[in-house]
Amino acid sequence: MGKPIVAIVGRPNVGKSTLFNKLAGKRIAIVDDTPGVTRDRIYAESEWLNHKFTIIDTGGIEPESSDIIIAQMRRQAQIAIDMADVILFVVDGKQGLTDTDNEVAQMLRKSNKPVVLAVNKIDRNALDENIYEFYNLGIGDPVAISASQALGLGDMLDEVIAKFPSHEYEEEEEEYVKIAIVGRPNVGKSSLINKILGEEKHIVSDIPGTTRDSVDSYVEKEEGKFILVDTAGLRRKSKIKEQIERYSAVRTIASIENADVCILMVDATEGVAEQDERIIGYAHELNKAIMVVVNKWDLIEKDDKTMKRFKDEISQKLSFLSYVPFLFISAKTGQRVHKILSEAKECYNNYTKRIKTGVLNEVIGKAVMMQEPPIVGLSRLKIYYVTQVGVKPPTFVFFVNDPSLLHFSYKRYLENQLRNSFDFNGTGIKFEFRERKE
């Protein structure tokens, strides 16, 4: 079995994301005074008294609103409630009981799930006068907390773990492949993840910028276990005006740093833009495993040369990604979507590949015999020995007479020789050159 799931729910702006960040031990969810900032479900791992569990931060629930985004947020919160083992219902102790709180409580009663009621924004001096009206919700004893000051969280978590199912949960031992899907706003990232998952987990609309946080989805397929990270679309810096969008841009960069495989999603009707180069260029600098997925391929008029022409155009603009596989898909119709995880797993396998030292030195020795390093000044680079020192990315240390004698063109030659000899398709590889006396 997986870990217990705790869903944090409540109306907008009661402090759910602040509480989520405290429980996660780091800033994962975006926190802002603007109601409706958290739109999708956000996942993190947490632990209390040796009980490990998954927490989900949800968008604020406004039962009566007809706004399309808020209506979808309400659906997302309902999905989180359905998934949860325990629901952590957060209300605002400063503002007091509201009609919306009562409507959310009614929604939770219908779920028949165990609920812990957390009255947030309570300092010790205001405890008596602010907490008792929440007994009127009829869903148990309220627990006073201050998420921002980390007050009362221990008592609240005691209540949460007491409501966990009685059966034991086994740790997941198999490693998950973490895939970050990046790209400009509105290229279809959320639609693609929904298609892979087979459920409407992510908010999908024609309004650019719908996904503001980086959102994790866990999926098991025959290819293996994966975490799919739906990132906020990155705009050019001059177009990032909202403070929330600035947070989202930072979070997308962090998602790239934490990913094993980065999928650049490109809109076939628009092609590659400068911003696409910037996003995936960062992943390339980190030597991540990378794929390029061209979406909305169903909207393109095609002949037998269309795909090659598109690939050549993209490859020209992303010339630094000569090692990267391409897929042409339609998230809307499902065309070739089934190939994405198997291709990503192959990139990951190459990202974690190890080469035996003897074989490695044989290949590099032959490469040097075929083409000696160029003379720099009065001296020539000598390579004595090569060894692989790490994976994620595959990292190779070359012991040489003088690293300053390495010409960038020869480094590229050595990389090409390694790529031709071993399958490093879809992953960056890292070289280090260290001095060693003969």
N, C-alpha and C positions, 0 to 999 in steps of 0.2 A: 504494500500500500504506500501511497505518497504521504507527505506531511499533512497535518491538519491545515485547513484554509480559514483565515479570519478576514472577513470583508468589513472595511470601515465605510459606513454609510451615514447619511444625514443630509439636511438641506444645505444649500450653498453657503460658503463663507463661515462655517462654524469651527474651522480649524482642523479638518480631517487630514489635510496634507502635512500640516505641522506635526500632528501626532504620528502620522505615517513615518516621517523622517526621523523622529525620535526613536520609534520602535525599530526602524531599519538601521539606525546608528550612523546614518549619513544622509546628505541632501540628495534624495532621488526624485521626489515629486516637486514640481514647481510650486512655490508658495508665493502668493500675491494677494493684495487686498481686493482684487477684482473678482466678484462672484463669477463662478463658471470657468475658472482657470483650468482645473483638472477635468478633462473631457473623456478620456478613455480609462480603462482599468490599468493600474500600474501595479506591478508585482515586486516583492522583495522578500528576502528570508529574514526571520527574526528568531530570537531564542529567549526563554525565561525559565529559570530553575530547571535547566537541562531538558526542557521541552522545546524542540525545534518546530517551527510552523511557518507557513507562507502568509504574508499579509497582502491584501489588495486594497489600494486606494481608489475610490470611485468618484465620479463627478457628482455634484450636488443634485439632489432629487427635488424637482418642483412639479408635483403631481398635476397641477391644473394648467401649466403653460402649454401653448400651442406652437411656440418657436421650434423650428425644425431641429436645430442643434440640441436644444434643451430636451426635446422629446426623445432624441436618440440617446442623450446622456441618461435619461430615465430608463431606457431599455438596457443600456450597458450596466447600470446599477442593478437592475433586476437579474441580469445574467450572473453578475457577481454574487448576489444573494442566493441564487439557485446553486451555485458552485460551492458556497461556503459551508463549513462545519459549524462555525460560530459567527454571529454578526455583532460587530461593535458599533452601536448606534450613538453618534456624537451629536450633542445639542449645545447651544450657546447659553452658559449660565449668566452672562452679563445681560444679554438681550431678553432672557426669560422664555417661557413657553409660548410658542406661536401655533397658528392654525396649521402651518405646513408641517411642524413637528408631529402634530396629531395625525395628519394624513400619512406621513412616513411610518409612524408607529402602526397604523392600521394595515399598511402594506406589509410590514414585518410580521405582524400577527398571522396574516394569511400564509406566510411562508412556512410556519410551524418549525422554524429553526431557533435554537437557543440564542438569546439576545443579552448582551451586556450594555447597559445604558451608562454612558460617560458624559457627565456634565462638565464641559470644558470652560476655560477662562475664569476659573474660580481661584481666588487667592484665599488664604487662610482666614482673613478677617471677615470675608463676605460669605463664609460657608453656610451658616444657618439660614440666612434670609434668602439665599439664591437657589438652594437645591431642592427644597421640599415640594415646590409646585410641580416638579417633574414626576412625582409619584402619580399625578393625574393621568399620565400616559398609560398606566396599567401594564407595564411590561417589566416589572421588577424594581429592585432597589437601585436608585441612582448612585453612581460613584463619582465623587468630586475630583476633578483633575485640572491641572494647568499644563497643557502640552508644551507651551513655549518655555515654561520654567521647570518642566519635568517633575511636577508635583503630583503625587497620588497615582503615578503610573504603576507602581508595584502592586497596590491594592487592586487596581483595574485588571492587571495581567493575572493576578491570582484568580480573579473571577473568570477570566477568559479560559485559562487552562483547566479550570475545574469543570468546564462544560465541554471539553474535548471528548470525542468518542472513546470508549473504554478499550477498544482493541489497539494492539501495538502497531506502530508504523515503522516500516523498515526503511533504512537509508537507501537512497538511490546510489548505486555504485558506478554504474556505467556513465561515462563522460558524455555531456551534451556538447554538440557543436553549436557555437554561438554565431548567428548570422545577422549582420546589420544590413538592412535595406535602406539605401540612401539615394537621394536625388532631389530635384527641385520640387516645389509644391505642385500637387495635383497631377503627378505622373502615373498614379495608380498603385502606390506602395501598399496602402491599406486594403485595396481591392485584391491585390495579389495574395496577401497573407490570408484574407478571408477565404479565397479560393483554395489555398493549400490546406487550411484548417477544416474547410467544409462547414463553417459557421460564420455568422455575422458578428465577429468579436470586435472588430474595429469600426469606428464611425466612418462611413463612406458618404461623401456628398460632393457636389460640384464646387463647393466653396473652398478656394485655396486656403491652406493653413489650418485645416480642420484638426490634424494631429499636431498637438503642440509639445507633447512630451515624447520621449522614447519609450515605447511600450513593448514588453516582453510577452511572447506566446510560446508555450511549451507544446511540442508536437512529437509523437512517435510514429514513424513509418517503417517500412521494411528496410529502408536505407540506413536507419539509425534513429538516434534521439537528437532533437534540435531545439534550440531556442531562437525564435525569429524576433528580431528587434525592429519594430516599425518606428522610424525616426521622423522628426519634423522636417519638412522640406526646407532647405536652406536657400534664402534669397541673397542677392548681392547686399553687401553691408549698407550701402546707401539707401536700400529699401527696407532695412530692418528698423522700424520706427517704434513699434510697441515694445515696452519693457519685457513683456512676456515672450515675445519673439526672440529677444536677445538671450533669455534663459534657454529657449529651445535650441538656438544655434550652438550654444555651449554644450548642451546635453547631447546633441548629435555628434559633435566632435568627440565627446567622452565615449559615446556608443561605438564609434569607429575604433578608438583606442582599446576598448574592452573586447572587440569582436575577434573571432577566428577568421571568418570569411566576410568580406564586404561586397554586397551586390549593388552596383550602380544601375539604377533604373532610369532609362531614357525614354522619352515620349517620341514614338516613331513619326508623329506628325510635326514635331518641332526640331528634332535632331539634337546634337550635342551643343550645349552652350558653354560659355566661359565658366559659369558657376559649376557645371558638371566636372570640368577639368580640375577646378579648385578642390571640390569635395573629394574626388577619387584620387587626386594627386597627394592629398594628405595620407590616405590609406597606403598609397604606393611608397611614400617616404618612410612609413612604419613597416614596410615589407610584409603587409598583410596578404592573405589569400584573397583574390579578387575575381569577380565575374562581372560581365556587362550584360544586362537584360534589356532588350528593346521591347517596350510594351506598346499596345494599341496597333499591333501589326495587322489586325483585321480591317483597319481604316485605310490601309495603303493599297493603291492600285498596283498590281504586280505583273511582271513577266518573269521569264526564267533567269534574268540577270539582276532583278531588283535587290535580292538579299545580298548578293556579292557587292553590288554598288553601295548599298547602305553600310555594309561592314567596312569597305575600303574607306568611305568618307569618315566613319567614326574612328577607324584605326589611324587615319592621317591626323585627326585632331587630338587623339589620345596616343600619340606615337610612343610615349614612354611605357605603354602597356602592351608591348608586343607579345607577352606571355599569357595574355588573358583570354579565356573562352567567351564566346558570344552565344546568346540565345535570343531568338525572335519569338515573342509570345503575345497572347491576348489574355489579360486577366479577366476580361469581361466574358469571353467565350470559352476560356479554359485551354485554348490552343497552346500546346507544348508546356503548359504549367507543370505537368507531371515530371518533366525532365529536370526541373530546377534543383530539387533536393539531391538527386543522384549526381548532378554536375557539381553541386556545392560540396558534397561528401568527397568527391574525387579531388577537388581543390584542397580540401582539408587534409586528406591523406598525404598529399604532396607537401603541404605546410608542416606536417609532423614527420616527414620522411627522414630516415637516418641512412647514411652511406658508410660502408665499412672503410676504415682508414687505408687499407692496402689497395682496394679498388680505386679509391679517390686519388691516391698518389700516382697510380698507374695512368689514369686518365689525364691528370695534370702534366705528368712527365711527357706523355705523347704530345700533348698540346704545345708544350715548350719546344719539343724537338721539331714540330711542324712550323712553328713560328716563334722565334726568339723574341724576348722583350727588346724594345727599341733602346738605343744608347741615349742616355740623358746626360748632357755635359760630356764628361769623359768616361762615364761608367755605365754599366748595364745591370739591370735588376737580376738577381739570382734567387730562385725559389728552392729552398732546401727541403721543405716538408709542409704538408697540408693536413689538417685534421678538422673534423666536424665537432664543434663544442656545444651545439644546442639546436633546438627545433622551435617552431612557432616564432620566427621563421627559421628555416634551416640556416645555421650560422657556421661559417668556415673561417679558420684562422690559418693564414699563410705565414710561415716563418721565412724571412728573406734577409738579404745582406743589408739593405737600406730602403725603408718604405718610401723615402722621398724620391726614389728612382722610378716609382710606379707611374706610368702614364695612364690617363683615364681611358684611352682607347684600348690599352692592353688589358685593363681590368674588365672592360666590356667584352673583349675577346675571350678571356677566361670564363666569364659568366656564360657566354654563348656555348662554350665547349662543355661546361657542366650541364647546361640545359639540353644539349644535343645528346649527351651520354646517359643522362638520368631524366626521368619524367618529372620535371618541376612545373608542368603546365598549371597555370592558375595561381601560382604563389610567388611572392618576392623571395629572394635569397640575399643573405647578408655576408659581406666579406670584411675581414680584418687583416691588416698586414702588420706583422711585428718583426722587429729586428732580432736577428740571432747570428752570432759569429759562426763562421764555417768550421 
